[in-house]
Amino acid sequence: MMNTPVRAKARPPILLCESDADRIADLAVGVETRLPQVSAMLLKEIDRARVVKDGALPADVVGMGSLVRFRDENAGTERTVRLVYPHEADIAAGKVSILTPIGAGLIGLREGQSIRWEDRDGHPKVLQVIAVGEELDSAA
């Protein structure tokens, strides 16, 4: 009992704005057959999220269109990406789709929060949000 890992705790609380929650839910249902793992992850995140009115999402929370710097704690690497809808995704330009495991893991997190997540191959990852905001553009 004394050896319980700290990372085994429940997922951190997340926030979503109403329009993002609705649109992401529609996307998740639409890809349920093609991307069942990502669809299930997104629907679970929406279900547990606290949904706020559009315009009321704090600036330090990852929403759709947010520029976010995060750390993959397993790999020890940092990346800065913009979280986008699938039609806007462009890995070379640093635009990551919400329909990827990283996108699904980052949505709704606040600066400083970490989440345990699985990559496409089912390997556990710990993602930590370092910063959210347009000021990161100058670093990109």
QUILINNOR-V341319 format. One record per pair of residues at least 24 apart in sequence whose ideal C-beta (glycine too) atoms are under 6 Angstrom apart, sorted by sequence separation. I is the first residue (numbers start at 0). J is the second residue. D is the distance in Angstrom with one decimal. If there is no record, write none. Layout:
# QUILINNOR-V341319
i={I & I}
j={J & J}
d={D & D}
This chain:
# QUILINNOR-V341319
i={20 & 20 & 15 & 17 & 13 & 14 & 15 & 16 & 17 & 18 & 17 & 14 & 16 & 67 & 16 & 19 & 19 & 61 & 61 & 14 & 61 & 60 & 59 & 59 & 73 & 72 & 72 & 79 & 69 & 70 & 48 & 69 & 70 & 69 & 79 & 37 & 68 & 41 & 68 & 40 & 67 & 37 & 65 & 68 & 66 & 61 & 59 & 23 & 15 & 14 & 13 & 11 & 10 & 6}
j={45 & 50 & 48 & 50 & 48 & 49 & 50 & 51 & 52 & 53 & 53 & 51 & 53 & 105 & 56 & 62 & 63 & 105 & 106 & 60 & 108 & 109 & 109 & 110 & 124 & 125 & 127 & 135 & 126 & 127 & 107 & 128 & 129 & 129 & 139 & 98 & 129 & 103 & 130 & 103 & 131 & 103 & 131 & 135 & 135 & 131 & 131 & 97 & 107 & 107 & 107 & 112 & 114 & 115}
d={5.4 & 5.0 & 4.5 & 5.7 & 4.8 & 5.3 & 5.3 & 5.8 & 6.0 & 5.1 & 5.5 & 5.9 & 4.9 & 5.9 & 4.6 & 5.6 & 4.8 & 4.9 & 5.8 & 5.0 & 5.1 & 5.2 & 5.3 & 4.4 & 5.4 & 4.0 & 5.8 & 5.6 & 5.4 & 4.7 & 5.4 & 5.2 & 5.8 & 6.0 & 5.6 & 5.5 & 4.5 & 5.1 & 4.5 & 4.5 & 5.1 & 5.7 & 5.4 & 5.8 & 4.6 & 5.6 & 5.3 & 6.0 & 5.2 & 5.4 & 2.9 & 4.5 & 5.9 & 5.6}
